[in-house]
């Protein structure tokens, strides 16, 4: 997506002069079965769920005609992918606008991967955060995850992704908060190599996992019930 296109998006939102424009290019249906490319480092993606040709045409008519987009598959959905945003607020404004105008789910995605140093000693692997002995197990009781690495997946308000992940990894999937947003916790470990292996496994299965510093993660639920 050209930088001029992103600037135009910002200008249109600020001035509130957005008009519906006709889209000159037909939907590239050949892309419909292809997996969406993950965002580049520092890039924010706008994904609009558009499973039918009518929904795809509606999205395209709503976007300015100098903005590059493509229809691709993210897990169980077809989405219209708009890339090139370097400003999260602009991308989120557009997600809100599209949800209001076309009444379709829209999400902003950014890959965030922490640098993984090679461990100097044999690590201790902890698949789930330690339970607190001073507080009851039941009820809402958020806990910090602790030091190490966390492999997270954005579930895009699709709880069924937790079941898919359970099938892939053969274990429990938790719910956590990271950067003031909810994510599915697939793995928590102090083993950098194990975290990287899980990251590659999920990427190979079509998910967009993130490897982050677990000190910045808060556990909402260590295991989501199927």
Buried (B, 14 or more C-beta within 10 A) or exposed (E): BEEEBBEBBBEBBEEEEBEEBEBEEEBEEEBBEEEBEBBEEEBBBBBBBBBEBEBBBBBBEBBBEEBEBBBBBBBEBBBBBBBBBEEEEBBBBBBEBBBEEBEBBBBBBBBBEBEEEEEEEEBEEBBBBEEEEEEEEEEEEEBEBBEBBBBBBBBBEBEEBBEBBBEBBEEBBBBBBBEEEEBBBBBBBBBBEBBBBBBEBBEEBBBBBBBBBBEBBBBBBBBBEE
